[in-house]
Amino acid sequence: MRPIQMVDLRQQYEHIRSEIDLAIREVLDSCAFINGKPVQEFAKHLSDYLSCQYTIPCANGTDALQIALMALGLQPGDEVITPSFTFIATTEVIALLRLKPVFVEVDPKTFCIDADEIEKAITEKTKAIIPVHLYGQSAEMEAIMEIARKHNLFVIEDNAQAIGCDYTFSNGVRQKTGTIGHIGCTSFFPSKNLGGYGDGGALFTNDEELARRIKMIVNHGQKERYYHEIVGCNSRLDTLQAAILDIKLKKLDDYIAARKKAADYYNTAFAGNKKINTPYTAPYTDHVFHQYTLILEDVNRSGLNKYLAEHQVPSMIYYPVPAHRQNMFASFGGGGYHLPVTDRLSERVISLPIHTELDEEQLSYITRKVLEYIN
């Protein structure tokens, strides 16, 4: 049996080595390392895949979130509603721009922001909502967009973990996550479903004016070289990464199918076990399984984590400390929040290996070891 990895990038690369090596060689031969032709080509192809008018690449997913907030023209003290149960980048950029993060509860089954809790947190200072499509499925975007329209709020989708996911509206219309709100953001960190071989990110929008502002912000606030209209930053996707991502984009649906197949194996193996809650998929969303995350009931999580490691099975806890309990948010009243669902999930979730290269022998071994410990 091959060694088990949380994400087996080596095996994935071996299957596309010839295409990747050729693309890298072409970039090296061109020496157009910044804003080379592959960057524009990848942005166009990703827009086509998502059925989105504008895709603006940037340096990483955290930058994408920061740039999105900058493009909306929010002012210090403005409030942004977001879940606490997420990777810290989602909330970190809010504080970085001197905005105020307002944490709300997540749905106990989907792990995504609870739309019913959003409206309760709205004040006269609220200006935006950042839903996170956590672990690979969508937040309840139809309800979120209705709330945003009612209260004249912006919506920035954190789509770093769910690129390729489909959301189905009540009228049957399907739309890719990241293209429903005013701005969508994603990351091309290597472990993502569409991952590069280094950092990278992108923003999506169907709003021409927002696209114009975002394009300026990622390039020092300039529309024309050396003429800076607004305060921006330096956040560009390297040509090498764009060339690699363009190849992997063509295979994204196949990658998602492989992840779903692995998830189905896990679901079958754990079915009926009262100590394991397997991932729930809401009826309005697809699930692309960036993570395969269990909720444990009456199980020593750290003990399971240690037992699996001793048997060469990696596992991860995403996320052991929610944002509202992080020291960095103490000055924003983080300790004053009462988010029992978030706290409960943080104490009970554990993620198993999920990637495109898992084979049945590995899946059988992983599930066997999990059940050995739990039973």
C-alpha positions in Angstrom: 0.0 0.0 0.0 1.2 3.5 -0.8 1.8 5.8 2.1 -1.4 7.7 3.0 -1.3 11.5 2.7 -4.0 14.1 3.7 -3.5 15.4 0.1 -1.3 13.3 -2.2 0.1 16.0 -4.5 3.0 13.8 -5.7 0.8 11.1 -7.2 -1.5 13.8 -8.8 1.5 15.4 -10.3 2.8 12.1 -11.7 -0.4 11.8 -13.7 -0.1 15.2 -15.4 3.7 15.5 -15.3 4.2 15.8 -19.1 1.6 18.6 -19.4 2.9 20.5 -16.3 6.5 20.2 -17.3 5.8 21.5 -20.8 3.8 24.4 -19.5 6.5 25.4 -17.1 9.2 25.1 -19.8 7.1 27.4 -22.1 6.9 30.0 -19.3 10.7 29.8 -18.7 11.4 30.1 -22.4 9.2 33.2 -22.6 10.7 34.8 -19.4 7.3 36.6 -19.0 7.1 35.7 -15.3 4.7 38.5 -14.3 1.4 39.0 -16.2 2.4 36.7 -18.9 -0.1 35.4 -21.5 -1.0 32.3 -19.4 -2.4 34.6 -16.7 -5.0 36.2 -19.0 -5.8 32.8 -20.6 -6.4 31.1 -17.2 -8.6 34.0 -16.1 -10.7 33.7 -19.3 -11.0 29.9 -18.9 -11.9 30.1 -15.3 -14.6 32.7 -16.1 -16.0 30.4 -18.7 -16.0 27.5 -16.3 -17.8 29.5 -13.7 -20.1 31.4 -16.1 -18.9 34.6 -14.5 -18.1 37.8 -16.4 -14.9 38.8 -14.6 -12.1 36.8 -13.0 -9.2 38.8 -11.5 -6.3 36.7 -10.4 -4.3 37.7 -7.4 -1.4 36.5 -5.2 -3.4 34.4 -2.6 -6.8 33.7 -1.1 -6.2 36.0 1.9 -5.4 38.9 -0.5 -8.5 38.1 -2.4 -10.7 38.6 0.7 -8.8 41.8 1.6 -9.1 43.2 -1.9 -12.8 42.5 -2.0 -13.4 44.5 1.1 -11.2 47.3 -0.2 -13.2 47.4 -3.4 -16.4 48.0 -1.6 -15.2 51.2 0.0 -16.0 50.2 3.6 -14.9 52.6 6.3 -13.2 51.9 9.7 -15.8 50.7 12.2 -18.2 49.3 9.6 -19.4 45.8 10.6 -19.0 42.6 8.6 -21.1 39.6 9.6 -19.2 36.3 9.2 -19.0 32.8 10.9 -16.5 32.2 13.6 -16.1 28.6 12.5 -13.7 29.1 9.6 -10.0 29.5 8.7 -8.6 32.7 10.3 -8.0 34.4 6.9 -11.8 35.1 6.5 -11.9 37.1 9.7 -8.3 38.4 9.9 -8.7 40.7 6.8 -11.8 42.3 8.4 -9.8 43.4 11.4 -6.7 44.3 9.3 -8.8 46.9 7.5 -10.1 48.3 10.8 -13.5 47.0 10.2 -15.4 45.1 12.9 -16.0 41.3 12.5 -19.4 40.3 13.9 -19.5 36.5 14.5 -22.7 34.5 14.0 -23.5 30.8 14.4 -23.2 28.1 11.9 -25.6 25.4 10.9 -24.8 22.3 13.0 -25.0 19.9 10.0 -23.5 21.9 7.1 -20.9 23.8 9.1 -21.8 26.9 7.0 -23.1 30.2 8.3 -26.7 29.9 9.6 -28.8 32.3 7.5 -31.4 32.6 10.2 -28.8 34.0 12.6 -27.6 36.7 10.2 -30.5 39.1 10.4 -30.4 39.0 14.2 -26.9 40.4 14.0 -27.6 43.3 11.7 -27.2 46.9 13.0 -27.0 50.3 11.5 -23.3 49.8 11.1 -23.5 46.5 9.2 -22.3 46.8 5.6 -21.4 43.3 4.4 -21.8 39.6 4.9 -19.0 37.0 4.3 -20.5 33.5 4.0 -17.9 30.7 3.9 -18.6 27.7 1.8 -16.9 25.4 4.3 -15.3 22.0 3.5 -16.8 22.0 0.0 -20.5 22.8 0.1 -22.4 26.0 -0.2 -23.9 28.2 2.4 -27.6 28.9 1.9 -27.0 31.7 -0.6 -30.6 32.3 -1.7 -31.6 33.2 1.8 -28.4 35.2 2.3 -28.9 37.2 -0.8 -32.5 38.0 0.2 -31.3 39.3 3.5 -28.6 41.4 1.8 -31.1 43.0 -0.6 -33.5 43.7 2.2 -30.8 45.5 4.2 -28.7 46.9 1.3 -25.7 44.9 2.2 -22.8 43.6 0.2 -22.0 39.8 0.0 -18.5 38.5 -0.4 -18.4 34.7 -0.8 -15.4 32.9 0.7 -15.2 30.1 -1.9 -11.7 28.9 -1.1 -12.9 25.4 -0.2 -15.7 25.0 -2.7 -14.6 25.9 -6.2 -16.7 23.9 -8.7 -19.6 23.5 -6.3 -23.1 24.1 -7.7 -25.8 25.9 -5.8 -29.5 25.2 -6.8 -32.0 28.0 -6.3 -35.7 27.3 -5.4 -36.6 27.9 -9.0 -34.2 25.1 -10.2 -31.6 27.5 -11.5 -28.0 26.3 -10.8 -25.1 28.6 -10.3 -21.5 28.1 -9.3 -20.5 29.2 -5.8 -18.4 32.3 -5.8 -20.5 33.9 -8.5 -23.7 34.5 -6.5 -22.7 37.4 -4.2 -21.3 40.7 -5.2 -17.8 39.4 -5.1 -16.4 35.8 -4.8 -13.0 34.9 -3.6 -10.9 31.8 -3.8 -7.5 30.4 -3.0 -5.2 28.2 -5.2 -3.2 27.0 -2.2 -1.7 23.6 -3.3 -4.1 21.5 -1.2 -7.2 23.1 -2.6 -9.4 21.2 -5.1 -7.9 23.5 -7.8 -4.5 24.1 -6.3 -1.3 25.5 -7.8 2.3 24.7 -6.9 2.6 27.8 -4.7 0.3 30.5 -3.5 -2.4 32.0 -5.7 -5.9 33.4 -5.6 -8.7 35.1 -7.6 -11.8 37.3 -7.3 -15.0 36.9 -9.3 -17.7 39.4 -10.0 -20.4 40.1 -12.5 -20.3 43.8 -11.7 -18.3 45.9 -14.2 -17.5 48.7 -11.8 -16.4 46.3 -9.0 -14.2 44.5 -11.6 -12.6 47.8 -12.6 -11.8 48.7 -9.0 -10.5 45.2 -8.2 -8.2 45.3 -11.2 -6.7 48.6 -10.0 -6.4 47.5 -6.4 -4.4 44.3 -7.3 -1.9 46.5 -9.2 -1.1 49.4 -6.9 -4.3 51.2 -7.5 -3.4 52.1 -11.1 -5.4 51.8 -14.3 -2.5 53.3 -16.3 1.1 52.7 -15.4 2.4 55.2 -12.8 -1.0 56.9 -12.5 -2.5 55.7 -9.2 -6.2 56.5 -8.8 -6.9 54.7 -5.5 -4.9 53.0 -2.7 -4.1 49.5 -3.8 -1.6 46.7 -3.2 0.7 44.4 -5.1 -1.1 41.1 -5.5 -0.5 39.3 -8.8 -0.8 35.6 -9.8 2.6 34.4 -11.1 2.7 33.3 -14.8 4.1 29.9 -13.7 1.1 29.3 -11.4 -1.4 30.4 -14.0 0.1 28.0 -16.5 -0.1 25.1 -14.0 -3.6 26.1 -12.9 -4.9 26.3 -16.5 -4.0 22.6 -17.0 -5.5 21.5 -13.7 -8.7 23.5 -14.4 -9.4 21.2 -17.3 -9.4 18.3 -14.9 -11.3 19.9 -12.0 -14.6 18.1 -12.6 -12.7 14.8 -12.7 -10.9 15.7 -9.5 -14.2 16.5 -7.8 -15.7 13.2 -9.0 -12.7 11.3 -7.5 -13.2 13.1 -4.2 -16.9 12.3 -4.2 -16.1 8.6 -4.9 -13.8 8.6 -1.8 -16.5 10.3 0.3 -19.0 7.7 -0.8 -16.7 4.9 0.3 -16.3 6.6 3.8 -20.1 7.2 4.1 -20.8 3.5 3.4 -18.2 2.3 5.8 -19.4 4.5 8.6 -23.1 4.1 8.0 -25.1 3.3 11.1 -22.3 4.0 13.5 -23.9 6.0 16.3 -20.5 7.6 17.3 -19.9 9.0 13.8 -21.8 11.7 12.0 -20.8 11.6 8.4 -20.9 14.8 6.3 -24.4 16.1 5.5 -25.1 17.7 2.1 -27.9 20.2 2.1 -30.6 19.8 -0.6 -29.7 23.2 -2.3 -26.0 22.4 -2.7 -23.5 20.1 -4.3 -20.5 18.9 -2.2 -17.0 18.9 -3.7 -15.3 17.5 -0.5 -12.4 19.8 0.0 -12.4 18.1 3.4 -14.2 15.0 4.6 -15.1 15.9 8.1 -16.8 13.8 10.8 -18.6 14.9 13.9 -17.7 12.5 16.7 -20.1 11.5 19.5 -18.7 10.3 22.8 -15.3 9.6 21.2 -11.9 10.8 22.5 -10.9 12.9 19.5 -7.3 13.4 20.5 -7.0 9.7 21.2 -8.4 8.9 17.8 -6.0 11.4 16.2 -3.1 9.8 18.0 -4.2 6.2 17.2 -4.5 7.0 13.5 -1.1 8.7 13.5 0.5 5.6 15.1 -0.9 3.6 12.3 0.3 6.0 9.5 -3.1 7.5 8.9 -3.0 11.3 8.9 -6.0 13.3 10.2 -6.6 16.9 10.9 -8.8 19.1 13.0 -10.3 22.0 11.1 -10.7 24.2 13.3 -9.8 23.5 17.0 -10.2 27.2 18.1 -12.9 29.3 16.4 -12.2 32.9 15.6 -14.3 34.4 18.4 -12.0 32.6 20.9 -8.7 33.7 19.3 -6.7 36.2 21.2 -6.4 38.4 18.2 -10.1 39.3 18.4 -10.2 40.0 22.1 -10.4 43.7 21.4 -13.5 43.1 19.2 -15.4 41.5 22.0 -14.6 37.9 21.0 -14.9 36.5 24.5 -18.5 37.9 24.8 -20.0 35.7 22.1 -22.3 32.8 22.9 -21.9 30.4 20.0 -22.6 26.9 21.4 -22.9 25.2 18.0 -19.5 26.6 16.9 -17.9 25.6 20.2 -19.4 22.1 20.0 -18.1 21.5 16.4 -14.7 22.8 17.3 -14.5 20.2 20.0 -15.8 17.3 18.0 -14.8 17.5 14.3 -12.0 15.5 12.7 -11.1 15.3 9.0 -9.8 12.2 7.2 -7.6 12.1 4.1 -9.5 13.2 1.0 -7.9 13.7 -2.4 -7.9 12.6 -6.0 -5.5 9.7 -5.6 -7.0 7.7 -2.8 -7.4 4.0 -3.8 -9.7 1.4 -2.4 -6.8 -0.3 -0.5 -6.0 3.0 1.3 -9.7 3.8 2.0 -10.3 0.3 3.4 -7.3 0.7 5.7 -8.3 4.2 6.9 -11.9 3.2 7.7 -10.8 0.0 9.4 -8.4 1.9 11.7 -11.1 4.5 12.6 -13.6 1.8 13.4 -11.0 -0.2 15.4 -10.5 2.7 17.7 -14.1 3.9 18.0 -15.6 0.4 18.5 
